[in-house]
Structures are given as structure tokens and as C-alpha cells.
Amino acid sequence: MTWDPAVPHNGLPLLPPAVELESHAVLKATIAARAALARFDARAQALPNPTVLINAIPLLEAQASSEIENIVTTTDELFTAAVTDVGATSATREALRYRTALYAGWETIGRRPLTAATAEQVCMVIRGHDEGVRRGEVFIGDPVSRQRIYTPPAGREVLSRLLDNWSEFVNARTDIDPLVRMAVAHYQFEAIHPFTDGNGRTGRILNVLMLCDAGLLQLPLLYLSRYIIETKDEYYRLLRAVTLDGAWEQWVTYIVRGVEATAERTTTVVEGVSEVQDELLAVIREAVGSANHDLLTVLMEQPYARMRDVVDRCGVSRPTASRWLRALVGVGALREVRVGREVLFVNSSLMNVLRG
């Protein structure tokens, strides 16, 4: 059946694709990606305080994933809003819901299978309300000319059949490498486009959940959004090539190489975080007069920290917390920012590392 971008793609083939998915090129890419992923996972778990990454990296992913959907917020806005929502824009609040959705999905890993129901839960949190699977068609194309570039499948029975098949593929016991399975499942989910909005962000969360579910990651800390932003034209070209020509090898290789590149980049971030932590401890020892590990923990776990965070975590008085923080501002270890009535103390060195 000839595919027509203006007509619902109800003939979307079921999974698994009727082609050899693990070609020589794909397997070669997979070996390299698995090695990079293992190095990253080991390095992340070796951090004395992995909560630093768990708190920060999903926020950066929330920003990048939202940017792909033209929901734009800055790093400063996002980290500030994570502490206080004073003056937070609607885009920032929407990006924060992405992080909440990721955590909600991650908490289900190991307790129940990763299915279309998981996707519905994730999308509900992202959007802030529950619409469930769409009932009508959705427009994908030029908003000015109204020319469609792709029309996803439509009809409750069709969508139900495709989503059931997607869930079965994700959970099937096969010899397909988890990275290859993730790449195939990502294409299919985006092609089904089951929701009226939030499909891309939901799909990108499902990627990392699949890696965690397969045991390739212990913590949900590897995200492809930045890679997709940097190769956006290629991403959409290859999606379309699968739809038009069944070009699975090119698509799977692209995604797997993205995992390798992202794992290598994030390993560098983890190493930088470790260096910042060591340097900050030395500065705290000099400026405060002792190696206060509770203070270090606050400033690493919450790079935009409030005075009350230090009071609560360190069990000290407000004057003592103020003296410590002002001393660290004085030596350039922290930057002071006022947001409404709130004063935040920013760990700029850590933020520079996290931004990469």
C-alpha cells in the first residue's frame, strides 16, 4: 500500500519489522555503545553522592526535550523554579513537569511492565491533565501552509491494536539487543503518535526507561535530547526514511550511535562533577574553617540553594548558615541571586560542568 502523508497511516506495519535488524553495521555500533554505556554507568554509580546527578541531569534533559517541542526556558529559570516558583513562566513549569513525569515512570521499573499504560501515565504528568489516547486525527506539518508531512494512524481500534503490539514488542523475550529494541520502539511510538500532544517528550522518557528496565542503566541519567537537537534534521530525515522505505538499518544505527555519544559526553560530566566536589570541599574547609560535609552535600545536590536548605540540612542557626554562605560568596565559590524575596546561592562551577 502506497503511503500518503495526508491520509492516516493505518497501514503502519506491526512490530517486529520484517527485516534483519541486527546487521553488521548495527552490531558494530551496538558494541561500541554498550561499552560507552557500561563505562558511564560504572562512573555514575562510583560517585560518593549520585543524588547530585539524579537532581540535576533530569532537569537539563527536561530543558532540552522541551526545546525540541519549541517550549523554551533557560537553565537559570529552570533550576530557580525547582526551588521557588516565584515568577516561573508557563514554559518553565511545563519543563518541570517533564522531570516529574520521568521520576513517575522510573518508579514503576521493576514493579510492573513497561507498556502503553506507562506511556499514558508519563504523558498525563507532562501535560498536567489526563486525556488518554486520542480519539481523532492529529496534524503534523507546516502550520502556515497546512501541508501535512505525516498523518499518524487514526481510529480507536487501530490505535489500540498498534499500542498493544508496541507493548508486546517492548516486553517480548527475544535475542534483540536492548539498544536495538529501544531504537525500533522509539520509531514506532512516534509513528503511532497516540496522544494529541506530548508524544515526543513521552517517547524520549520511554527511551531511558527502556534502558533502565533492561538493566543497562541503574539510574535514569542518559538522555538523547541534546543529541537529537544537534542532529535534528538527520533525526527527522531518518524517521521519514523508515516510513517511506523501511530504512531500519540507518535509523537504528543513528540512535545507537547517539547512545554512545551521549554516554561519552555524560561520563565527562560525571568526572567534572567529581572534580567540582573535591574543589568545593577544599574551599569550604578554608572559608568556613572545617570540612563540613553536610554543607558540601547541600551545595552539590541543590546547585541553587536557599539559606533554609543549609539550616535544615546542617542543623545550624540562620546566622551561622548566613555566615557560611556569605563567606563562600566572598571567595567566589557561590553566586548570590535574588528572586522576589528569596535569595539563592548558586554553585556556578557545578552548573558550568552540568551544562557541558
TARA-V164975 format. One record per run of one state. SS is the DSSP state (~ for helix, > for strand, _ for the rest). FROM is the first residue (numbers start at 1). LEN is the number of residues. If there is no record, write none. Layout:
ss={SS/SS}
from={FROM/FROM}
len={LEN/LEN}
//
This chain:
ss={_/~/_/~/_/~/_/~/_/~/_/>/_/>/_/~/_/~/_/~/_/~/_/~/_/~/_/~/_/>/~/_/~/_/>/_/>/_/~/_}
from={1/24/47/51/69/75/84/90/107/116/128/140/142/148/151/156/172/178/193/199/214/225/231/232/246/248/289/293/302/304/307/315/318/331/335/340/342/347/348/356}
len={23/23/4/18/6/9/6/17/9/12/12/2/6/3/5/16/6/15/6/15/11/6/1/14/2/41/4/9/2/3/8/3/13/4/5/2/5/1/8/1}
//
